[in-house]
Amino acid sequence: MTLVDWITVPFTFEFMQRALLVSVLAGTVCAVLSCWVTLIGWSLMGDAVSHAVLPGVVLSYLLGLPFAVGALVFGVGSVALIGAVNRTSRVKEDAAIGIVFTAMFALGVVVISRISSDTDLRHILFGDPLGVSDAEIVQIVALTAVALAVAALKHRDLTLYAFDPVHAHAIGLSPRRLETLLLGLLAVTVVVALQVLGIIMVVAMLIIPGATAYLLTDRFERMVLIAVAVSTAASVVGVYASFLLDVTPGGMIVLVQALAFAAAYLAAPRHGLLARRVLPRRAAARTTGDAR
């Protein structure tokens, strides 16, 4: 077997092609949203939404509905509930997030305890891109298209809100509406990634690509492109490595993304650890030596 055959053979299987397709789609939409999540500081919000969809997924299973239906309803509902608690009480946003997402997750756990089989529980928690059906692929493609279309149409307003909500308000934009829109996109994105990574690891795909790109560039347009490239590459490498090592694809995708972040953290040209710590010291030592 040649090297080319060794690389391409895994993707001759239909289940691998399906896994690659949904992983790349989920990685792309998550990467785009992760840039705004990183700039605003919504890492906890992404974690909250990903956990809050659990009861919706379980109820969809019990009612025989597509998982995306219940997940989307509870994801959007949880976002609305967090906003309502924050606006109508003295409770701050981080506390509201913690209360709502833990309550929703607990509700899902209680409902799961009434299910006799744990097969679908593993599917919900850890994802199963290798077992996606035609109907689930259609759902993922449709939701990805909607999320990316809305993000493309409103990217200027959302980016301005992420950088300076006060200025956005001053020029006539509504920060509350933009926040609601972004939270809605976040909920849709979680539903898309749910099939690939499951509830537990979705938050990684919502944070790592944007954080990695943030270390590599100071321009938002480049940040989005880098985040998408990192996420797409991680999806391809992760799915391929999962076949060779016989491990879960979701876990491998996250590990590859984490390695990419570690590389950027250490070696980013301007914001990496070496650039900020080691190189200035060497430059200072060289300057001191020249002065002597």
C-alpha positions as CSV (number, residue, x, y, z in Angstrom):
1,M,0.0,0.0,0.0
2,T,1.4,3.4,-1.0
3,L,1.4,6.4,1.2
4,V,-1.4,8.0,-0.8
5,D,-3.5,4.9,-0.4
6,W,-2.7,4.8,3.3
7,I,-4.0,8.3,3.7
8,T,-7.1,8.1,1.5
9,V,-8.4,4.6,2.3
10,P,-10.2,5.6,5.5
11,F,-12.2,8.2,3.6
12,T,-13.4,5.6,1.1
13,F,-15.9,4.3,3.7
14,E,-19.2,6.1,3.7
15,F,-19.4,6.5,7.5
16,M,-16.0,8.3,7.4
17,Q,-17.2,10.6,4.7
18,R,-20.3,11.4,6.7
19,A,-18.3,12.0,9.8
20,L,-15.9,14.3,7.9
21,L,-18.7,16.3,6.4
22,V,-20.6,17.0,9.6
23,S,-17.3,17.6,11.5
24,V,-16.1,20.2,9.0
25,L,-19.6,21.9,8.9
26,A,-19.7,22.0,12.7
27,G,-16.1,23.2,12.9
28,T,-16.7,26.0,10.4
29,V,-19.8,27.5,12.1
30,C,-18.3,27.1,15.6
31,A,-15.1,28.8,14.5
32,V,-17.0,31.8,13.2
33,L,-19.0,32.2,16.4
34,S,-15.9,31.5,18.5
35,C,-14.3,34.7,17.3
36,W,-17.2,36.8,18.8
37,V,-17.3,34.6,21.9
38,T,-13.6,35.2,22.5
39,L,-13.8,39.0,22.0
40,I,-16.9,39.4,24.2
41,G,-15.7,37.0,26.9
42,W,-18.7,34.6,26.6
43,S,-16.8,31.3,27.2
44,L,-19.1,30.6,30.2
45,M,-22.2,31.4,28.1
46,G,-21.1,28.8,25.5
47,D,-20.7,26.3,28.2
48,A,-24.1,27.1,29.6
49,V,-25.9,26.8,26.4
50,S,-24.2,23.5,25.5
51,H,-25.3,22.0,28.9
52,A,-28.8,23.6,28.9
53,V,-29.9,21.7,25.8
54,L,-29.7,18.3,27.5
55,P,-33.3,18.2,28.6
56,G,-34.4,19.2,25.2
57,V,-32.4,16.4,23.6
58,V,-33.7,13.8,26.0
59,L,-37.3,14.9,25.6
60,S,-36.9,14.7,21.8
61,Y,-35.7,11.2,22.2
62,L,-38.7,10.2,24.4
63,L,-41.2,11.9,22.0
64,G,-39.5,10.4,18.9
65,L,-38.5,13.8,17.5
66,P,-35.2,14.9,15.9
67,F,-32.7,15.8,18.6
68,A,-32.2,19.2,16.9
69,V,-35.8,20.2,17.6
70,G,-35.6,19.9,21.4
71,A,-32.0,21.1,21.6
72,L,-32.9,24.3,19.7
73,V,-36.0,25.0,21.8
74,F,-34.2,24.6,25.1
75,G,-31.0,26.3,23.9
76,V,-32.9,29.5,22.8
77,G,-35.2,29.2,25.9
78,S,-32.2,29.0,28.2
79,V,-30.6,32.1,26.6
80,A,-33.8,34.0,27.0
81,L,-34.2,32.9,30.6
82,I,-30.6,33.9,31.5
83,G,-31.3,37.4,30.0
84,A,-34.6,37.7,31.9
85,V,-33.0,36.8,35.2
86,N,-30.1,39.2,34.6
87,R,-32.4,42.1,33.6
88,T,-35.1,41.7,36.2
89,S,-33.1,41.0,39.3
90,R,-30.0,42.0,41.2
91,V,-28.3,38.8,40.1
92,K,-25.3,39.4,37.8
93,E,-25.0,37.7,34.5
94,D,-22.4,35.1,35.5
95,A,-24.6,34.0,38.4
96,A,-27.7,33.8,36.2
97,I,-25.7,31.7,33.7
98,G,-24.6,29.3,36.4
99,I,-28.1,29.0,37.9
100,V,-29.9,28.4,34.6
101,F,-27.5,26.0,33.0
102,T,-27.0,23.8,36.1
103,A,-30.8,23.7,36.6
104,M,-31.4,22.7,33.0
105,F,-28.6,20.1,33.1
106,A,-30.0,18.7,36.3
107,L,-33.4,18.5,34.7
108,G,-31.9,16.5,31.8
109,V,-30.1,14.2,34.2
110,V,-33.4,13.5,36.1
111,V,-35.2,12.8,32.8
112,I,-32.4,10.5,31.7
113,S,-32.6,8.5,34.9
114,R,-36.1,7.5,33.7
115,I,-34.7,6.0,30.5
116,S,-33.9,2.3,30.8
117,S,-31.1,2.2,28.1
118,D,-27.9,4.2,28.3
119,T,-27.0,3.9,24.6
120,D,-28.5,7.2,23.6
121,L,-27.1,8.8,26.8
122,R,-23.5,8.2,25.5
123,H,-24.6,9.5,22.1
124,I,-25.9,12.7,23.7
125,L,-23.0,13.3,26.0
126,F,-20.1,12.5,23.6
127,G,-21.5,12.8,20.1
128,D,-21.4,10.2,17.3
129,P,-20.4,11.7,13.9
130,L,-19.7,8.2,12.6
131,G,-23.4,7.3,13.0
132,V,-25.2,10.3,11.6
133,S,-28.3,9.5,9.5
134,D,-29.4,11.2,6.3
135,A,-32.0,13.2,8.2
136,E,-29.4,14.4,10.7
137,I,-27.1,15.5,7.9
138,V,-29.9,17.5,6.4
139,Q,-30.5,19.2,9.7
140,I,-26.9,20.0,10.2
141,V,-26.5,21.4,6.7
142,A,-29.6,23.5,7.0
143,L,-28.8,24.9,10.5
144,T,-25.2,25.6,9.4
145,A,-26.4,27.5,6.3
146,V,-28.8,29.6,8.3
147,A,-26.2,30.4,11.0
148,L,-23.5,31.3,8.5
149,A,-25.9,33.4,6.4
150,V,-27.1,35.4,9.3
151,A,-23.5,35.8,10.6
152,A,-22.4,37.1,7.1
153,L,-25.3,39.5,6.8
154,K,-24.8,41.0,10.3
155,H,-21.1,40.6,10.8
156,R,-20.3,44.3,10.8
157,D,-22.9,45.1,13.5
158,L,-22.0,42.0,15.6
159,T,-18.3,42.9,15.3
160,L,-18.9,46.5,16.4
161,Y,-21.0,45.2,19.3
162,A,-18.2,42.8,20.3
163,F,-15.6,45.6,20.3
164,D,-17.6,48.5,21.6
165,P,-21.3,48.2,22.5
166,V,-21.4,51.8,23.6
167,H,-20.3,53.0,20.2
168,A,-22.8,50.6,18.6
169,H,-25.6,52.2,20.6
170,A,-24.3,55.7,19.8
171,I,-24.7,55.2,16.0
172,G,-28.2,53.8,16.3
173,L,-27.7,50.1,16.8
174,S,-29.5,48.2,19.6
175,P,-26.9,46.4,21.8
176,R,-29.7,44.3,23.3
177,R,-31.0,43.1,19.9
178,L,-27.5,42.3,18.8
179,E,-26.8,40.4,22.0
180,T,-30.1,38.5,21.5
181,L,-29.2,37.7,17.9
182,L,-25.7,36.5,18.8
183,L,-27.1,34.4,21.6
184,G,-29.6,32.9,19.2
185,L,-26.7,32.1,16.8
186,L,-24.8,30.6,19.6
187,A,-27.8,28.3,20.4
188,V,-28.1,27.2,16.8
189,T,-24.3,26.6,16.6
190,V,-24.5,24.4,19.7
191,V,-27.2,22.3,18.1
192,V,-25.0,21.8,15.0
193,A,-22.0,20.7,17.0
194,L,-24.0,18.5,19.3
195,Q,-24.0,15.6,16.9
196,V,-20.2,15.8,16.5
197,L,-18.9,16.5,20.0
198,G,-21.8,15.9,22.3
199,I,-22.9,18.1,25.1
200,I,-19.7,17.8,27.2
201,M,-17.1,18.9,24.6
202,V,-19.1,21.4,22.4
203,V,-17.8,24.3,24.4
204,A,-14.2,23.4,23.3
205,M,-15.1,24.0,19.6
206,L,-16.8,27.3,20.6
207,I,-13.7,28.6,22.4
208,I,-10.4,27.1,21.1
209,P,-10.5,28.2,17.4
210,G,-11.2,31.8,18.3
211,A,-8.7,31.8,21.1
212,T,-6.0,30.4,18.9
213,A,-6.7,32.9,16.1
214,Y,-6.7,35.7,18.7
215,L,-3.1,34.9,19.5
216,L,-2.1,35.0,15.9
217,T,-3.6,38.2,14.6
218,D,-4.9,41.6,15.6
219,R,-7.4,41.9,12.7
220,F,-10.9,40.5,13.0
221,E,-11.2,39.4,9.4
222,R,-8.0,37.4,9.6
223,M,-9.0,36.1,13.0
224,V,-12.1,34.5,11.4
225,L,-10.2,33.0,8.5
226,I,-7.5,31.6,10.9
227,A,-10.2,30.2,13.2
228,V,-12.0,28.5,10.4
229,A,-8.7,27.1,9.0
230,V,-7.7,25.7,12.4
231,S,-11.1,24.2,13.1
232,T,-11.4,22.6,9.6
233,A,-7.9,21.2,9.8
234,A,-8.5,19.8,13.3
235,S,-11.7,18.2,12.0
236,V,-9.9,16.5,9.2
237,V,-6.9,15.4,11.2
238,G,-9.1,14.4,14.2
239,V,-11.5,12.2,12.2
240,Y,-8.6,10.6,10.3
241,A,-6.6,9.9,13.6
242,S,-9.7,8.5,15.2
243,F,-9.9,5.9,12.5
244,L,-6.3,4.9,12.8
245,L,-6.3,4.8,16.7
246,D,-9.9,3.5,17.0
247,V,-11.0,6.2,19.3
248,T,-13.9,8.7,19.4
249,P,-13.7,11.4,16.7
250,G,-15.0,14.2,18.9
251,G,-12.2,13.7,21.4
252,M,-9.5,13.6,18.8
253,I,-10.8,16.8,17.1
254,V,-10.7,18.6,20.5
255,L,-7.2,17.3,21.2
256,V,-5.9,18.5,17.8
257,Q,-7.5,21.9,18.4
258,A,-5.8,22.0,21.8
259,L,-2.4,21.2,20.3
260,A,-3.0,24.0,17.8
261,F,-3.7,26.4,20.6
262,A,-0.6,25.3,22.5
263,A,1.5,25.9,19.5
264,A,0.0,29.4,19.1
265,Y,0.4,30.1,22.8
266,L,4.1,29.3,22.7
267,A,5.1,30.5,19.2
268,A,2.7,33.2,18.0
269,P,4.8,36.0,16.4
270,R,3.6,38.9,18.6
271,H,1.4,37.4,21.4
272,G,3.1,34.0,22.0
273,L,4.9,33.2,25.2
274,L,8.3,33.2,23.5
275,A,7.7,36.5,21.8
276,R,6.5,38.2,25.0
277,R,9.0,36.7,27.5
278,V,12.1,35.1,25.9
279,L,12.9,37.3,22.9
280,P,12.7,40.7,24.8
281,R,15.1,39.3,27.4
282,R,17.5,38.3,24.7
283,A,17.2,41.7,23.0
284,A,17.8,43.4,26.3
285,A,20.8,41.3,27.1
286,R,22.2,42.0,23.6
287,T,21.7,45.7,24.0
288,T,23.5,45.6,27.4
289,G,26.3,43.7,25.9
290,D,26.7,46.2,23.0
291,A,26.7,49.1,25.5
292,R,29.6,47.6,27.4
